[in-house]
């Protein structure tokens, strides 16, 4: 075999090896991009799920707050009635004490 043939085989082998390495590098890069895209999609989906859960929790909290406001209004109305009843009771008690001379 001549020198030209050896050089040709050497160059051909190096080109083939370089091509395989380049293919592997490109494939690895594409795989990395695919994985990053999948992670990004998963991340966005996770954020969307969390947002939906947060909105649901917010709606529940708003319902509880509205219920608490209603209960507070009822309690304040009852408190006004009880205070009025106490004033009436004190007035009647004072009148009774005055009537019996205590």
C-alpha positions in Angstrom: 0.0 0.0 0.0 1.3 3.4 -0.8 1.7 6.5 1.3 -1.2 8.1 -0.5 -3.5 5.3 0.4 -2.4 5.3 4.0 -2.9 9.1 4.2 -6.3 8.7 2.5 -7.3 6.0 5.0 -6.0 8.1 7.9 -7.8 11.2 6.7 -11.0 9.3 5.9 -10.9 7.7 9.4 -10.3 11.1 11.0 -13.2 12.6 9.1 -15.5 9.7 10.0 -14.5 10.0 13.6 -15.0 13.8 13.5 -18.4 13.3 11.9 -19.4 10.8 14.6 -18.2 13.1 17.3 -20.1 16.1 15.7 -23.2 14.0 15.4 -23.0 12.9 19.0 -22.4 16.5 20.1 -25.4 17.8 18.1 -27.6 14.9 19.3 -26.6 15.7 22.9 -27.3 19.3 22.4 -30.7 18.5 20.9 -31.5 16.1 23.7 -30.5 18.8 26.2 -32.8 21.3 24.5 -35.6 18.8 24.5 -35.1 18.1 28.2 -35.1 21.8 29.0 -38.2 22.3 27.0 -40.0 19.5 28.8 -38.9 20.8 32.1 -40.1 24.3 31.1 -43.5 22.9 30.1 -43.6 20.9 33.3 -42.7 24.0 35.2 -45.3 26.1 33.5 -47.9 23.4 34.1 -46.9 23.2 37.7 -47.3 27.0 38.0 -50.7 26.8 36.3 -51.8 24.1 38.8 -50.5 26.1 41.7 -52.3 29.2 40.4 -55.6 27.3 40.1 -55.2 26.0 43.7 -54.4 29.4 45.0 -57.5 30.9 43.2 -59.6 28.1 44.7 -58.2 28.8 48.2 -58.8 32.5 47.7 -62.4 31.9 46.8 -62.9 29.7 49.8 -61.2 32.4 52.0 -63.5 35.0 50.5 -66.6 32.9 51.3 -65.3 32.4 54.9 -64.7 36.1 55.3 -68.2 36.9 54.0 -69.7 34.4 56.4 -67.6 35.9 59.3 -68.9 39.4 58.4 -72.4 38.1 58.5 -71.9 36.5 61.9 -70.2 39.7 63.1 -73.2 41.7 62.0 -75.6 39.3 63.8 -73.4 39.4 67.0 -73.3 43.2 67.0 -77.1 43.4 66.6 -77.5 40.9 69.5 -75.0 43.0 71.5 -77.1 46.1 71.0 -80.2 44.3 72.1 -78.5 42.9 75.2 -77.2 46.4 76.1 -80.6 47.8 75.7 -82.1 45.0 77.8 -79.4 45.7 80.5 -80.3 49.4 80.5 -84.0 48.6 80.8 -83.3 46.1 83.6 -81.1 48.6 85.5 -83.9 51.2 85.2 -86.6 48.8 86.4 -84.4 47.6 89.2 -83.7 51.2 90.3 -87.5 52.0 90.1 -88.3 48.9 92.2 -85.7 49.8 94.8 -87.1 53.2 95.0 -90.6 51.9 95.4 -89.7 49.5 98.2 -87.3 52.0 99.9 -84.1 50.1 99.6 
